Each structure stands twice: as C-alpha cells, then as structure tokens.
Amino acid sequence: MAMPLIPAFVLLPAFYAETVGLGLAQTGFILLLVRLTDVISDPLVGWASDHIRRWNGGRKVQIGIGALIAGFSLYQLFTPPPGAGEYYLFIWYGLMLLGWTIIQIPYLAWVVDLTGDYQKRVGYNAAREFSSLIGIMLLSIVLVVTAGSEEMAQMRISAIFVLVCGVIAFPFLLFLPSRKLTVPPFRFFKSLSGLQNNRLFFRLIIAWFVSGLSIGIATACFPLFVKHILQVDGTYNSYLLFVYFMAGVGGIPLWIWLSKRYGKHQTWGIAMILASVAFFSVPFFGPGQYILFGVLCVVTGFALGADLAMPPAIQSDVVDWDSYLNKVDRSSILFALWSMATKLSLGIGVAFAFMVLGQPGMGMGEETVEAEINLTQLAVIYGWVPAVLKLTAVALMWNFPLGATKHFAVRRRLDRHLNTPSAF
C-alpha cells in the first residue's frame, strides 16, 4: 500500500507539470481540485464501512474492492498516453484516491479491533508504518536501478512493480482477525451526532492537518529544490529519498522507547521539533551541496518514524474516548474524517507550493523550465514554511490530556459499558 507514495505524491506533481507539460500552476490547481472532491468520499466510505462490518470479513471485502479500483487507476496514472491533459490527470488521480480511501479507512481502524492497550497500539501502528517504510524503500531501490531510464519508462516500471507486489501481499489480510459489528449503524447524519463534544478529536485532527500541510509543501518542493537549487541531476532524487526513508526505518525503535517514557503526544512533539530545526537550515544550501542535504534528509527522515507511528496511535485512543463519551462505536467514521484531513492537508500543501511558484514573475511557470527562478522563494517555501507549521502542531499537542493513565481509566469504563474484554 505504501509503495506508490513516492511516485504518486512526490514525483507525480513534477512529472505531470514538466514531463507531461501541464505546468506547475495548472498541475497544482488540478491536484487541489481532486483532493477537494475526494474528501467528500471519506465520511461516506467511513459510514459505509460500519455497514459492511456487519458482514463476516467485512473489512477484508472492502479492502479488496478498493485494491481493484486503486490498482487499475494507478497504472493509468503512471502511464499517460501522448496528449494526456488536465482531464486525464483529474479522472485517474481521483479514482486512485477513491480506491485508496476504500482501503485506508478500514485498514487504519483495524488497530482498534486488535487491542485496547495504550502501549500495544504504539507497537501495532509502528509495525504497520515500519512495513510501509520498507515498501517505500523497495520502490526507492527500483527507482535507483532505473534512474538512467526515461522518466516515462521509470514511472511505468514503478506501476508494474507495485501491482505485482500488491497481488502477492493483499491475500495475507485474509488471515487477519476482524471484529464484526453486531449493532446496526446509524444513518449517515446521525452517525456524526455528538462529535462536536469530542474536543480531543478536533484538537488532534487540527494538529494532524497542520503537520500534513508541512509534509505536502515539502513533498511538492523536494524535486524542484534538488533540481534548481542543489543543481544536481534528477537521479539524485531517488538516492536522497532512499536515505530519507532508511533513516525513518532506523528511527522507529527509538520513538517507541520514548513513547513509553514521555507518552505518544510528547514523543511526536519531540520529533516535529527535530524536523523543524532541520528545515530552518534549508535556505542556506547552495549548488552542489547534496551531501550536506543528505544529512538533512537523514535528520528529517529520522523524525518521520514518529510522524507516522504516533498520530494514528493517538487517534485510536481518541476513538475509545469517543466511544465512551457518546456510547457508540464509530471508529470507521472517525478514521474516515482522519483520512479526509490527511488528503486535504497534503492536497492544499502541494497546491499552495505549486500555485505560488507557478505565478507570473516567479519564473517557474510552464512557459520555460530553464528560466531563472526565485531561489529564495523556493527555499523559504520548502524550508521555513513547513518548520513553522510543525511547531504550530507541537504547540497544539504538547499538553494533550489523553495520556496512558487517563486512557487506562477510559478503557476500564468502556469495557464495563460494552461488557467486553480489554483486548477485543
């Protein structure tokens, strides 16, 4: 599932803007439009998920449907025919994200089924994200091996590799236990009732949204920074990304250990502070300094492990708080809103960066790729804007009240109310 992330979210915007020829501003606008339309599907898919959970193996059926949609769309998106334009990008990118939504919502919510233990959820989420980073690194190796190929061919090879791995990997989900929902779910609008009382959910999701904005902006600017400021060959994208995700894998054990000592929310805050310090150095890089930039990739990649593992684990605890507060199990709906915030933040981040950089006078429009560009603007957008956003998220989460002790009390009361064992 994580393998397409590099080509779909890191390389695809620049690929369609420059190689396909849509231009930065137009590509950014289309990607934002797709994200805005896509977020509408998240709460609907989440609501439908709670209905499908009444079936035996409901989560597995839903993920299978999503995999078919996402897989076919992914191939079309990575292999655009000659003359592919904005409608082609809009349709296939939209379908890929729809399929991703159908998969991602039950997949993230599955942790709530597997355990109610505060610390075990860190381990489960960390294991999932660790596996995701391994998948991303495998595709990074493919990108490194095919670095000398034409960019269009490289994207096609990536698509085929992802689809083959998906056919092999997805059947393993059939062996994963899932909890059947025995209580009939609410109608759509009623399923959202009482959500306004869950202030912890809104506090967390706002922090996650702000952090996602920083990730979206940095992701969009990364290949442009390497090309126009470091002034090195585009093949270095693959090497630097491999270093970045390798550091992410290496950082996960430390973040798990820190979460036992300081809690999930402060561990996430420490990681974001570390990444912010690194991002503040970005405008001081110049041509040819790819080795120093590789060090920055190691630092930000190291922080990535916490950025991936901690927020979903906190969200699982907030789902428990919501179940206790509102006396209803709606984990799929809450993770659907989580998915919606993720997509919207990444989409707005990419669109913001591309639409600003693609404005007349910025020198990065579709008229000329080789024209002189405003390096300072690019460096500030890539470095300082994400740093400020991450520090804002830290301020929101540092004193988050749902720690291990309070969650244990919530679980005890919730278990008494549901008359179920502590681990589902």
C-alpha positions as CSV (number, residue, x, y, z in Angstrom):
1,M,0.0,0.0,0.0
2,A,2.8,2.4,0.7
3,M,4.9,1.6,-2.4
4,P,3.1,4.1,-4.6
5,L,3.6,7.0,-2.2
6,I,6.9,8.2,-3.8
7,P,5.8,8.3,-7.4
8,A,2.2,9.3,-6.6
9,F,2.8,12.1,-4.1
10,V,6.5,13.1,-4.5
11,L,7.3,12.6,-8.2
12,L,3.9,12.8,-9.8
13,P,3.3,16.5,-9.4
14,A,6.6,17.5,-11.0
15,F,6.2,14.7,-13.6
16,Y,2.8,16.0,-14.9
17,A,4.0,19.6,-14.6
18,E,7.2,19.3,-16.5
19,T,7.4,16.0,-18.4
20,V,3.7,15.7,-19.4
21,G,3.7,19.5,-19.8
22,L,0.8,20.8,-17.8
23,G,2.8,23.4,-15.9
24,L,3.2,24.0,-12.2
25,A,0.2,26.3,-11.6
26,Q,-2.2,24.1,-13.6
27,T,-1.0,20.9,-12.1
28,G,-1.2,22.3,-8.6
29,F,-4.8,23.5,-9.2
30,I,-5.9,20.1,-10.6
31,L,-4.4,18.2,-7.7
32,L,-6.1,20.6,-5.2
33,L,-9.4,20.2,-7.1
34,V,-9.1,16.4,-7.0
35,R,-8.3,16.5,-3.2
36,L,-11.3,18.7,-2.6
37,T,-13.7,16.4,-4.4
38,D,-12.0,13.3,-2.9
39,V,-12.5,14.4,0.7
40,I,-16.3,14.2,0.2
41,S,-16.0,10.4,-0.2
42,D,-14.2,9.9,3.1
43,P,-17.2,10.3,5.5
44,L,-19.4,8.4,3.1
45,V,-16.9,5.5,2.8
46,G,-16.5,5.5,6.6
47,W,-20.2,5.3,7.1
48,A,-20.5,2.5,4.6
49,S,-17.6,0.7,6.3
50,D,-19.7,0.4,9.5
51,H,-22.5,-1.2,7.5
52,I,-20.0,-3.6,5.8
53,R,-18.6,-4.5,9.2
54,R,-21.9,-6.3,9.9
55,W,-20.8,-8.9,7.3
56,N,-18.3,-11.7,8.1
57,G,-14.9,-10.4,7.0
58,G,-16.4,-7.1,6.1
59,R,-13.2,-5.1,6.4
60,K,-11.5,-7.6,4.0
61,V,-14.2,-7.3,1.4
62,Q,-14.0,-3.6,1.4
63,I,-10.2,-3.6,1.1
64,G,-10.4,-6.0,-1.8
65,I,-12.8,-3.7,-3.7
66,G,-10.6,-0.7,-3.0
67,A,-7.5,-2.5,-4.2
68,L,-9.0,-3.3,-7.6
69,I,-10.0,0.4,-8.1
70,A,-6.7,1.8,-6.9
71,G,-4.6,-0.7,-8.8
72,F,-6.1,-0.1,-12.2
73,S,-6.2,3.7,-11.7
74,L,-2.6,3.7,-10.5
75,Y,-1.4,2.1,-13.7
76,Q,-3.3,4.5,-15.9
77,L,-2.0,7.5,-13.9
78,F,1.6,6.4,-14.2
79,T,1.4,5.6,-17.9
80,P,-0.2,8.6,-19.5
81,P,-0.6,8.4,-23.3
82,P,0.7,11.1,-25.6
83,G,-1.5,14.2,-25.4
84,A,-2.8,13.4,-21.8
85,G,-4.2,16.6,-20.3
86,E,-5.8,18.0,-17.3
87,Y,-8.9,15.8,-17.6
88,Y,-6.8,12.7,-17.8
89,L,-5.0,13.7,-14.6
90,F,-8.2,14.7,-12.8
91,I,-10.1,11.4,-13.6
92,W,-7.4,8.9,-12.9
93,Y,-5.9,10.7,-9.9
94,G,-9.4,11.0,-8.5
95,L,-10.2,7.3,-9.0
96,M,-6.8,6.3,-7.5
97,L,-7.6,8.3,-4.3
98,L,-11.1,6.9,-4.1
99,G,-9.7,3.3,-4.2
100,W,-7.1,4.4,-1.6
101,T,-9.8,5.7,0.6
102,I,-11.8,2.5,0.4
103,I,-8.7,0.6,1.5
104,Q,-7.2,3.0,4.0
105,I,-10.2,3.7,6.3
106,P,-10.8,0.0,7.4
107,Y,-7.1,-0.6,7.4
108,L,-6.3,2.2,9.9
109,A,-9.3,1.4,12.0
110,W,-8.3,-2.2,12.3
111,V,-6.0,-1.4,15.2
112,V,-9.0,-0.6,17.4
113,D,-10.2,-4.1,16.8
114,L,-6.9,-5.7,17.6
115,T,-6.2,-4.2,21.0
116,G,-7.4,-1.7,23.6
117,D,-4.0,-1.4,25.3
118,Y,-2.4,2.1,25.2
119,Q,1.2,1.0,24.5
120,K,0.4,-2.0,22.3
121,R,-1.3,0.4,19.9
122,V,2.0,2.2,19.6
123,G,3.7,-1.1,18.7
124,Y,1.0,-2.1,16.2
125,N,0.9,1.3,14.5
126,A,4.7,1.4,14.5
127,A,4.9,-2.1,12.9
128,R,2.4,-1.0,10.2
129,E,4.4,2.1,9.4
130,F,7.7,0.2,9.6
131,S,6.4,-2.1,7.0
132,S,5.2,0.9,5.0
133,L,8.7,2.4,5.0
134,I,10.2,-1.0,4.0
135,G,7.8,-1.0,1.0
136,I,8.8,2.6,0.1
137,M,12.5,1.7,0.3
138,L,11.9,-1.3,-2.0
139,L,10.4,1.0,-4.6
140,S,13.2,3.5,-3.9
141,I,15.6,0.8,-5.0
142,V,13.6,0.2,-8.1
143,L,13.8,4.0,-8.8
144,V,17.6,4.0,-8.2
145,V,18.1,1.0,-10.5
146,T,16.0,2.6,-13.3
147,A,17.5,6.1,-12.7
148,G,19.1,6.2,-16.1
149,S,15.8,5.4,-17.9
150,E,13.5,7.9,-19.5
151,E,11.2,9.3,-16.8
152,M,8.1,7.9,-18.5
153,A,9.6,4.4,-18.6
154,Q,10.6,4.8,-14.9
155,M,7.0,5.6,-13.9
156,R,5.7,2.6,-15.9
157,I,8.1,0.2,-14.3
158,S,7.2,1.5,-10.9
159,A,3.5,0.9,-11.6
160,I,4.1,-2.7,-12.7
161,F,6.3,-3.4,-9.7
162,V,3.6,-2.1,-7.3
163,L,0.8,-4.1,-8.9
164,V,2.8,-7.3,-8.8
165,C,3.7,-6.8,-5.1
166,G,0.1,-6.0,-4.4
167,V,-1.2,-9.2,-5.9
168,I,1.3,-11.1,-3.7
169,A,0.7,-9.2,-0.5
170,F,-3.0,-8.4,-0.2
171,P,-4.2,-12.1,0.3
172,F,-2.3,-12.1,3.6
173,L,-5.1,-9.8,5.0
174,L,-7.4,-12.8,4.8
175,F,-5.7,-14.3,7.9
176,L,-6.0,-11.1,10.0
177,P,-8.9,-11.3,12.6
178,S,-11.5,-8.6,12.5
179,R,-14.4,-7.7,14.8
180,K,-17.9,-8.0,13.4
181,L,-20.2,-5.1,14.3
182,T,-23.3,-6.5,15.7
183,V,-25.2,-3.3,16.5
184,P,-26.9,-1.7,13.4
185,P,-25.0,1.5,12.5
186,F,-26.8,4.9,12.4
187,R,-28.0,6.8,9.4
188,F,-25.3,8.9,7.9
189,F,-26.0,12.3,9.6
190,K,-27.0,10.7,12.9
191,S,-23.6,8.9,12.9
192,L,-22.0,12.3,13.3
193,S,-24.1,13.4,16.2
194,G,-22.3,14.3,19.4
195,L,-19.0,14.6,17.6
196,Q,-18.8,18.3,18.5
197,N,-18.5,17.3,22.2
198,N,-15.2,15.4,21.5
199,R,-12.8,18.3,21.8
200,L,-9.8,15.9,21.9
201,F,-10.6,14.6,18.4
202,F,-10.8,18.1,17.0
203,R,-7.6,19.1,18.7
204,L,-5.7,16.1,17.4
205,I,-7.1,16.4,13.9
206,I,-6.2,20.1,13.6
207,A,-2.7,19.3,14.7
208,W,-2.5,16.4,12.2
209,F,-3.9,18.7,9.5
210,V,-1.3,21.4,10.2
211,S,1.5,18.8,10.2
212,G,0.1,17.4,6.9
213,L,0.3,20.8,5.3
214,S,4.0,20.9,6.1
215,I,4.5,17.5,4.6
216,G,2.6,18.4,1.5
217,I,4.6,21.6,0.9
218,A,7.9,19.9,1.5
219,T,6.9,16.9,-0.7
220,A,6.0,19.2,-3.6
221,C,9.1,21.3,-3.4
222,F,11.6,18.5,-2.9
223,P,12.3,17.6,-6.5
224,L,12.3,21.3,-7.5
225,F,14.8,22.1,-4.7
226,V,17.2,19.3,-5.8
227,K,17.0,20.4,-9.4
228,H,17.0,24.2,-9.2
229,I,18.9,24.9,-6.0
230,L,21.3,22.0,-5.5
231,Q,21.6,21.9,-9.3
232,V,22.3,18.1,-9.4
233,D,20.9,15.5,-11.8
234,G,17.3,14.3,-11.2
235,T,18.6,10.8,-10.5
236,Y,19.7,12.1,-7.0
237,N,16.0,12.3,-6.1
238,S,16.0,8.5,-5.8
239,Y,19.2,8.4,-3.8
240,L,18.1,11.1,-1.4
241,L,14.6,9.6,-0.9
242,F,16.2,6.2,-0.1
243,V,18.4,7.8,2.5
244,Y,15.3,9.7,3.9
245,F,13.2,6.6,4.3
246,M,16.1,4.4,5.5
247,A,16.5,6.9,8.4
248,G,12.8,6.7,9.0
249,V,13.1,2.9,9.5
250,G,16.0,3.4,11.8
251,G,14.2,5.9,14.0
252,I,11.1,3.9,14.8
253,P,12.6,1.8,17.7
254,L,13.8,5.0,19.4
255,W,10.4,6.7,19.1
256,I,8.7,3.6,20.5
257,W,11.0,3.6,23.5
258,L,10.5,7.4,24.0
259,S,6.7,6.9,23.9
260,K,6.9,4.6,26.9
261,R,8.8,7.3,28.8
262,Y,7.1,10.5,27.7
263,G,3.8,9.4,26.1
264,K,2.7,9.4,22.5
265,H,1.9,13.1,22.1
266,Q,5.2,14.5,23.5
267,T,7.2,11.9,21.6
268,W,5.5,13.2,18.4
269,G,6.3,16.8,19.5
270,I,10.0,16.0,20.0
271,A,10.2,14.5,16.5
272,M,8.5,17.6,15.0
273,I,10.8,19.9,16.8
274,L,13.8,18.0,15.5
275,A,12.4,18.2,11.9
276,S,11.7,21.9,12.3
277,V,15.3,22.7,13.3
278,A,16.5,20.8,10.2
279,F,14.0,22.6,7.9
280,F,15.2,26.0,9.2
281,S,18.6,25.3,7.6
282,V,17.2,24.8,4.1
283,P,17.6,28.3,2.7
284,F,21.3,28.2,3.4
285,F,22.0,25.4,1.0
286,G,23.6,26.1,-2.4
287,P,24.6,24.4,-5.7
288,G,26.3,21.1,-5.3
289,Q,25.8,20.6,-1.6
290,Y,23.9,17.4,-2.0
291,I,26.0,15.6,0.7
292,L,25.0,18.2,3.4
293,F,21.5,18.0,2.1
294,G,21.7,14.2,2.5
295,V,22.5,14.8,6.2
296,L,19.3,16.9,6.4
297,C,17.4,14.1,4.8
298,V,18.7,11.7,7.5
299,V,17.6,14.1,10.3
300,T,14.1,14.7,8.8
301,G,13.8,11.0,7.9
302,F,14.6,10.0,11.4
303,A,11.8,12.2,12.7
304,L,9.5,10.7,10.1
305,G,9.2,7.4,12.1
306,A,7.4,9.3,14.9
307,D,5.3,11.3,12.5
308,L,3.9,8.1,11.0
309,A,3.5,5.9,14.1
310,M,2.4,8.2,16.9
311,P,-0.6,10.2,15.4
312,P,-2.7,7.2,14.4
313,A,-2.0,5.5,17.7
314,I,-3.3,8.7,19.5
315,Q,-6.3,8.6,17.2
316,S,-7.1,5.1,18.3
317,D,-7.1,6.3,21.9
318,V,-9.4,9.2,20.9
319,V,-11.7,6.7,19.3
320,D,-12.0,5.0,22.6
321,W,-12.7,8.3,24.3
322,D,-15.4,9.0,21.7
323,S,-17.0,5.5,22.2
324,Y,-17.1,6.2,26.0
325,L,-18.4,9.7,25.6
326,N,-21.1,9.0,23.0
327,K,-21.9,5.4,23.8
328,V,-21.4,4.3,20.2
329,D,-18.7,2.5,18.2
330,R,-18.0,4.7,15.1
331,S,-14.3,4.0,14.6
332,S,-14.7,3.9,10.8
333,I,-16.3,7.3,10.7
334,L,-13.6,8.9,12.8
335,F,-10.8,7.3,10.8
336,A,-12.7,8.5,7.7
337,L,-12.5,12.1,9.0
338,W,-8.9,11.4,9.7
339,S,-8.3,10.3,6.2
340,M,-10.2,13.3,4.9
341,A,-7.9,15.7,6.9
342,T,-4.8,13.8,5.6
343,K,-5.8,14.2,2.0
344,L,-7.0,17.8,2.3
345,S,-3.8,18.9,4.1
346,L,-1.5,17.2,1.6
347,G,-3.5,18.5,-1.4
348,I,-3.6,22.1,-0.1
349,G,0.1,21.9,0.7
350,V,1.1,20.7,-2.8
351,A,-1.3,23.2,-4.4
352,F,-0.1,26.1,-2.3
353,A,3.6,25.4,-3.2
354,F,2.9,24.9,-6.9
355,M,0.5,27.7,-7.4
356,V,2.7,30.2,-5.7
357,L,5.8,29.0,-7.5
358,G,3.9,29.0,-10.8
359,Q,2.7,32.6,-10.6
360,P,3.9,35.0,-13.2
361,G,7.2,36.6,-12.2
362,M,8.2,33.5,-10.2
363,G,10.0,32.1,-13.2
364,M,8.7,28.5,-12.7
365,G,5.6,28.5,-14.9
366,E,5.0,26.3,-17.9
367,E,6.4,28.8,-20.3
368,T,10.1,28.0,-19.5
369,V,11.6,25.4,-17.2
370,E,15.1,26.7,-17.7
371,A,14.4,30.4,-16.9
372,E,16.0,32.0,-13.9
373,I,13.9,31.3,-10.8
374,N,13.5,32.9,-7.5
375,L,15.7,30.6,-5.4
376,T,15.0,32.4,-2.2
377,Q,11.2,32.0,-2.6
378,L,11.6,28.3,-3.3
379,A,14.0,27.7,-0.4
380,V,11.7,29.6,2.1
381,I,8.6,27.7,1.0
382,Y,10.4,24.4,1.2
383,G,12.2,25.1,4.5
384,W,10.7,27.7,6.7
385,V,7.0,27.3,6.0
386,P,7.0,23.6,7.0
387,A,9.1,24.3,10.0
388,V,6.6,27.0,11.3
389,L,3.7,24.7,10.6
390,K,5.3,21.8,12.5
391,L,6.0,24.0,15.5
392,T,2.3,25.0,15.5
393,A,1.3,21.4,15.7
394,V,3.7,20.9,18.6
395,A,2.0,23.7,20.5
396,L,-1.4,22.0,20.0
397,M,-0.2,18.6,21.1
398,W,2.4,19.1,23.8
399,N,0.0,19.1,26.7
400,F,-2.6,16.7,25.1
401,P,-4.6,15.3,28.1
402,L,-5.3,11.8,26.9
403,G,-2.1,10.0,28.2
404,A,-1.6,6.4,29.3
405,T,-3.2,6.9,32.8
406,K,-6.3,8.6,31.6
407,H,-6.7,6.2,28.7
408,F,-6.5,3.2,31.0
409,A,-9.4,4.6,33.1
410,V,-11.4,5.3,29.9
411,R,-10.8,1.7,28.7
412,R,-11.9,0.2,32.1
413,R,-15.1,2.2,32.0
414,L,-15.7,1.5,28.3
415,D,-15.1,-2.2,28.8
416,R,-17.6,-2.3,31.7
417,H,-20.1,-0.4,29.5
418,L,-19.7,-2.8,26.5
419,N,-19.2,-5.9,28.6
420,T,-16.2,-6.9,26.5
421,P,-12.6,-7.9,27.4
422,S,-9.9,-5.2,27.4
423,A,-8.4,-6.6,24.2
424,F,-11.3,-7.0,21.7
